[in-house]
Structure formats: structure tokens, C-alpha cells
Amino acid sequence: MRTQSNAPNDIEKQTIRKIALRLMPFLMFCYLIAYIDRVNVGFAALTMNDDIGLTASMFGFGATLFFVAYVLFEMPSNVAMEKFGARRWIARIMITWGMVGFATAFITGPISYGVSRFLLGAAEAGFFPGVILYLTTWFPKAYMARIIAVFMVAVPLSNFIGSPLAAMLLKMDGIWGFRGWQWLLMLEALPAVLLGIAVLLWLPSKPSAAKWLTEEQKTWLAKRLADERAEREAKGQQTAKHGWAKMWQALTNKYVLILAVVYMGISATSNSLSLWMPQILKSFQLTDTQTGFLNMIPFGLGAVFMILWSIRADKSGDQASSTALPLFISAVGFAGTLFTDSLPITLALLSLVLISNFALKGPFWALAGETLPPPVLAVGVAAVNSVAHIGTGSLNYLIGVIRTETGSFPMALTPLAGTCFVGVLLVLYIGNRNSKNGKTVPVAA
């Protein structure tokens, strides 16, 4: 029999382990498919751009339209999720983005390409912040950096798995009269629809609805989360609001805006390289197959370091430094590409950028969770993501314009370096503010 002093710790370990094993593999797979559907156009572009007459700037503008729709619909999507429940709303998101992704295979020119990217952004809006919000109802804050990292490891894995897969699907060119890029877009969209249906069967809306948790585990989790919320509410005396008023409250919160600027550099780095990396590598006169396999390297390394660094961040309890250091390394890596025209050195530098970028994502969202006051947390997470993606979309377009005007990918990446440097300074400011207010994350057992 367990002693009374050991019982709470045992319950904690058992509960967290059970929740993680039940939810995280499924949510990771959903996000992996989401990201593959978002960035597979980067590989499709290797042949699609010539087929439908897209220039680099047109391709970048389409990426911008994705984020315009993503921003417009993301916060309303999170509000809707609070009304309809996570399970039904996440299922709706996945089914609609799968349908749009499939339809993208039938675009015929710049206009239909732009429309398809806009519709895909509208369909996917709300998925990421919705899942982050969902996870805060299951995991205490001491576990959030590593849990978010486990979820977000789907991003580098999507490129690690998707790169060679895309190269193989492009070889289906001519089968049944379809081009290889059309097969790529169609076959990678179908899993989203199937997973959307699976969400309704697998994902509980809240811990109290989880039949696989014991009553003792539900009681422990409810008390732990309630205690943490009460502690944070005691430090932030803002009044909770609802609907559009809550959205306005979030958008006018100083720290939502600061975090959004920081995340703009983080998001722009991973999204831009996911879209442009195949073309960057192809510019060294590689074949599609060589491009696919080389593209795996930085994303595979990023997946490993994402988990290791987030575990370190949780143990140290210093999410600010754990965000600032990798962000600084990303900025230096981008700047370094200006001084080389060597494929191995360029690949090494961009690998360093992506390793650092993926490593800091878990600590960043944990930092956001401990920085934002409870009344704006739910919509605030979506607001940070939404406002940041305005910059992400703009930077994607700017990369295309600079590439078209200069013919240089290193020059096109310089705005990302500058944005990351600014982010470092803002993270250090937030970390200093949180330390003064005593908002540090306890170390998990």
C-alpha cells in the first residue's frame, strides 16, 4: 500500500502518463497531417509553378493569402470552439481543410492558386491554438513546455516524413492523366478527412468526460488545475469577458502584442523554410529525389532537439532564457547564409536555424501561458498566433519579391534574421517582468 505522503505524487505520475499516452499520439498525428497539407505545396511548386505559370513572387503572395485567411478566422474559430466543444470543432476543422486540400490539385493558374491558399487558411484557422487551449485543460503548467513540444514535434516530422514522400509522389506524373504535383496534393489531403471523423470517436471534450480516468485521477487533476487558476487570478485582477468583448480584451493586452511580435519571427522561420526550402535546395542543381532526401536532414534533427530542449526548459523553470538563446542562434544562422554559396555550408546553417527554431517552440508557448492573465488566456493564445501570422504571411511574400528581384535566396532570408533578433530582446524583457512578478513555472517531478 502507498503511504499517504507518496500518494499524491503517485497519482500525479499515473494521471499525467495516462493522459499523455491517450491524447498526444493522436493529436500529434492530426497536426502532422495538417502541416503536411499546409506545406506540401512547397514540393508541388518544383513542377507546379511552371505548369500553371507562377513566379516566385506569385508563389509567395499565395502563401500570404493563406495567412490572411488564417488570421481573419482564427480568433472567431477559438470562440466557436468554446461554444461547440473541442471534439466537434476540431473535427470540423480537419474535414474542411482536407476537402480544400484535395480541391487544390485542380488549380489552373495564379488566381485559382491564390483562392485555394486563402480557403485552406480559412479551413485550418483555429486548429493550433484550439489544441493548445485544449491541452491547458488537461495538463498542469509544470508539464506544458514538454507537452507542447511533443505536440509540435509533428511540424518537423511532417517535413522529415513528407519530403521523401513528396519526391516519390511527384514520380506518379502522367498516371490517369494527372501531373505528379496533383497526385501529391490529392493523396496527402485524404487523411485529414478520415482523421476528422476519428476525432469524434476518440477525443473527449474535457477530463470529466474521459472514461479512461479513474474518479481519483479526475479529482486530483481538477484540484491541481483549479489551484493554478486561482493562483494566477490572484496575480491578475482583470475581469473575464465573453465573445467579441473577450477578443478585444485580448487584442489590447500589452503582453499579447509583445508575444505576437516574438512569435512572428518564430513562426515565419519554420513556415517560410517549410515552403521555400525545397526551392532553395533545388537551386543548387539537385534532382527532385536529392532535394527530398536532403530536406529531411534539418527537420529530423529539429524533431529530436525539440523534445530534449523542452525537457531541459521544464526542469530549469526558465522559459524565457530557453526561448531567447535558440532564437538568437536562428538569427545568426540566417545571417551566415549571406557569406557562402556552398551547398554543405548552407544546409548546415539552415539546419542550425531549424534545430533552434523547433527547440524553442515548447518553451515559448509555456512562457506565453505563464505571462498572459487568466481572463485573456483562451483567446489570448489565438490572438498571439493570429497577430504573429500577419507578419508571417507578409514575410513569405517579401521573400518571394526579394528572390524575384535579386535572384538570391540568402538576401531573401535577411528579413527573417532581423525579426528573430528583435524577438530575442522582447523575450528577455518578458522574462525580466515575470521574474519580478514571481511567475516562474515549478519544476515537474
N, C-alpha and C positions, 0 to 999 in steps of 0.2 A: 504493500500500500504506500502511496506517496505521502510524504509529510506535508503538513499544512503550508510550511514555508516554501516548499518546492512546487506545490500545486499550481499557483498562478503561472509560473514560468513554463511548466509542462503544458498547461492549457494554451498558452501563447504560441509555443512552438508547434503544437499539433494543429491549432486553428490556422495559423499562417501557412503552414506547409500544405494543409488540405485545400485551402482557398487557392493558393498559387498553382498547385498541380491541376486543379479542376478548371480554373479560368484562363491561366496565362497561355498555355499552348494553343488553345482555340483562338484567343484574341490576337496572339502573335501571327497566326496563320491568316486571319482576316486582314490584318494590317499589311502583311506581306503581299497578299493579292491586291490590296488597294494600291500599294506603292508600285507594284509591277504595272498595273493598269494606268498609273499616272505617268510613269517614266518610260514605258516601252516604246513610246513614240520617238524617243532618242535613238533607239536602234532602227526603228522603222524608217527614220529620216535618212539612213545611209542609202536607201534606194527610193524611198517615197518622195523626197524633195524634188528629185529630177523628174519623176513621173507626173507630179501634179504642179510643177513649176514654182516651188518655194525657194526664196533666197534665205540667207542666214537671218536677215532682219525680219522677214516674214515669219520664219520659224520661231524666233524669239518673241515676236508680237503675239503669236498664238499661245505661247507659254504665259504671257502676261494676261491674256483673256481668261485663261484657266483661273488665275489667282484673283482677277477682278470678281468673277462669279463666286469663287471660294469665300472672299471677304464679304460680299453682299449677303450671302445666305448663311454664313457660319453662325453668327450670334442668334439670329432667329431660329436656326436649327437647334441650338442648345436650349433655347427657351421652350421649343416644341418638345424636346426630349424630356424636360422636366414635367411636362403636361401628360405626355403619352407613355412615358416609361422607357428605360434604356433598351429593353429587349425589342419592342416593336419598332422603335425609331431607328436603331442601328440596323435592323433587318431591312427597313425601307430604304435606308441609305445604300446598302450594299446591292440590293436588287436593281435600283435605278442606275447606279454607276456601272454595273455590269451590262445593262442594256445599252447605255450610251457608248460604252467602250466597244461593244460589238458593232454598233452602227458606224463608228469611226472608220471602220475598214472600207466604207463605201464613199468616202470623201473624194472629190474630183478636182479641187483647186484651192487657192488661198482662202476664199470666202467660206466654203464648207469646212475647211480645216479650222478656221477661227471659230465658227459656230460650234463645232464638235468639242473644241477645247473649253469653250465657255460652258456648254451643257455638262461636260464632265466635272468641271469645278463646282457647278451648282449642285450636282448629284452627290459629290463626295463631301461637300461642306458639312461640318459638324461631326464627322466621324472621329477624328483625332481628339479634339477637346472633349467630345462626348465620352470617349473611352477613359480619358484622364479623369474627368469628373466621376465617372462610374467607379474607377479604381479607388478614389478617395473615400467611397462609401464602404469599402471592403478592407483597406489596409491602413494601419496607424502610420503616422508621419515618419517614424523611425525607419520604416521599410520602403518609403516611397521612391527614393532615388534608384534603388536597385530594381524595384518592381517596374518603374517607368523604363529603366534601361532594358530590362528583359522584354518588355513590350516593344520598345523602339528598335531593338536589335533586328526586328523584321525589316527595317529600312535598308541597312547594309546587306542583309541576307537576300533581299529582293533583287539587288543588283548582282550579288555573288551567284545566286541561282539563275536569275533572269538573263544575265549576259550570255553564257554559253547556250542557254535555251533559245534566246532570240536569234543567235547566229545559226542554230540548226533550223529554226522555223523559216528563216529567210531563204533557206535552200529548198523550200517547198514551192518555189516560184514556178508558175505555169500549171500546177495541178488544178484540174477542174476549171481552168481559165482564170484563176486568181493569182495575183502577184504575191511574192513571198511576204511583203510587209502587210498585206491584207490577211493572210493566214496568221501572222504574228498577232495582230490586233484582235482577230476573232477568237482564236483559241485561248488567249490569255484573259479574255473577258468573261468567258462562261463560268469559271469557278466562283466569281463574285455572286452571281445569281444563286447558285447552289448553296453557297455559304450563308447568304441572306436568309434562305429558308431554314437552314440549320440553326441559325441564331434563335429562332422562335422555339426550337425544341431543346436547346442546350443552355441558354443563358438566363439565369434568374435575375429578376429586376432589382432585388435587394437581398441582403443577408437573411432577413427573417423568412424569405421565401425559399431558401436553399434547403431542400430536404436532406442533403448530404452533410449538413452541420448538425451536431447534437444541440440540445437546448442549453447545455452548459457552455458550449463554444459560442453560441449566439449571444448568450448573456454576457460573457466576457468581452466579446467584440463590441457589443452595443455600449457597454460601460466605458471601455477604453476610448472609443471614438467620441462619445458624449463628453468625457472628461477633457479631451483635447480641444473639442469645440468650445467648451466653457472657458478653458484657459485662454484661448485666442480671442474670444468675445470680450473677456475682461480687459484685454490689452487694446482692443479696437472698438470704440463705443459708437460705431455707426449703426444706423437703423436699417434693417433689411427692407428691401422694396421688391416689387414684383413686375413682371412683364417688361414693357418698354422703359419704365422708370428704372428698373434694375440695370438694363443695358446702358442707359445714360449715366447712371451712377458709376458703372464700371469704366466707361469711356472717359470720364472726367477725373478718375482716380490717378494721382500723380505716378504711383508705382506701376500701375497697369501700363502707362505710356512708356516709362523708362524700360520696363521689362520687354515691351514690344520692340523698342529700338534694338535692344540687345539680341532678341530672338530673330530680328530681321537679318542680321549677319549670319547667325547660326543656320537659319532655315534657307537663306539664299545660297549658302555654301553647298549644303547637301542637295538641294533641289537643282541648282544650276549644274553642278558636276554630274548629277544623275542624268540630266538631259543632254549636256554638251560633251561629256567625257568620251562617248563613242566617236564623235566627230573630231575631238582633239587627238585621240589616238590614231584615227584613220588618216589624219593629216600627215602622219609620218610614213605614208605609203604602205600601210598594212592591209591585209585582206580582212574580210568580214569575220572570218573564223579567228584570225590572230587578234583582231580587235576585241572580240567577245571574251577570249580567254585572258588577255592582259587586263581587261576591265574588271575581271573578278578580283584581282590581287588587292587593291586598296580597300574594297568593300569587305572582303573576307577578313582582312586584318582589323578593319574598323569594328566588325561584329564582336571579335574577341576582346578588344580593348574597351569596348562599350560596357561590357559586364564587369571586367576587372576594375576599371576606374570608378564605376558607380558603387561597387562594394567598398572600395577604399574611401569614397566620399561619405558613405553612411557611417563607417567606423570612425572617421575623423570628426564627423559632425560639422565640418566646414564646407558647406555647399558653395559658398562664394569663391573661395580660392580654387576649389575643384572645378569651377566653371571658367574662371579668369585665365588660369595657366594654359589649358588646352586652346582656348580662344586666341590667346597671344601666339601660340605655335602655329595655328591656322593662318593667321595674318602673315607671319614670317614666311611660311611655306608658299603662299600665293606670291609674295614679293620676289621670292627666289626664282620663280619661273621666268622672270624678265631677263635673267642673266645666263640663260642656257638655251641651246637649240638641240640638245641631246635627248633622245627618247628615254634612255635609262634614268637620267637625272630628272627629267620632267616627271616621269612616272613615280620616282622616289619622292619627289616634292609633293605631288598631288596625293600620294599615299599618306604622307605625313599630315597633310591638310585633313584628309577624310578620317584618319585614325583619331586625330584630335577632335574633330567636329562631332563624331559619333560618341566619343568618350564623354563629352561634356553635356550631352542631352539629358541624361538622367539627373545629374546634379542641378542643371538649370531648372527643370520643372519642379524638383524638390525645393529649390530656392524660391521659386515663384509661389509655391504652396505655403511656405513659412513667411513670406513677405506680404501677401495680399490679405486684407482683413476678411473674416468670415462672410459678412454681408455681400461682398462682391466676388467671392472666390469662384462660385459656379460659372457665372457669366464672365468673370474676370479672366479665367483661363482661356475661354473662347475669344475674348477681346484681345488678349496678348497675341494669340495665334493669328487672329484676323488682321489686326493693325500691322503686325510683322509681315504678313503676306502681301500687303500693299507694296512694301519695299521689295519683297522677294520677286513679285511679278515685274516691277519696274527694272530691277537689276537684270532679270533674264532678258528683257527687251534691250537694255543697254548693252549687254554682252553681244547680242546679235548685231546691233548697229556698229559697235566698235570693230567687231570682226569683219563686217562688210566693208567698212571704210579703210581699215588698216591692213586687213588680211592676217592679223596676228592674234592668236588666242591668248598669249601671255598679256598683251596690252588689254585685251577684253576682260581679263580677270582682275585687273587692278582695282576696280571699284569694290570688289569683294574684300580685298586686303584692307582698304580704308575703313569699311564698315565694321570689320572684325576688330580693328584697333580701337575704334570708338566704343564698341561693346565692352572691351576689357576695362576701360575707365569707368563705365557705368556700373558694371558688376562689382568693382571694388567699392564704389560709392554705396551700393545697396548692402554689401557685406558689412561695411562700417556702420551703417544705420541699424542693421539688425543686431549687431553685437551690442550696440549701446542700449537697444530696447530689450536685450535678453532673449531674442528669438533665435535660439540655437536648437538644432534637432538632436534629441537624445540618441545615444548610440544603441543600436539594436543588439539584442543578446545573440 
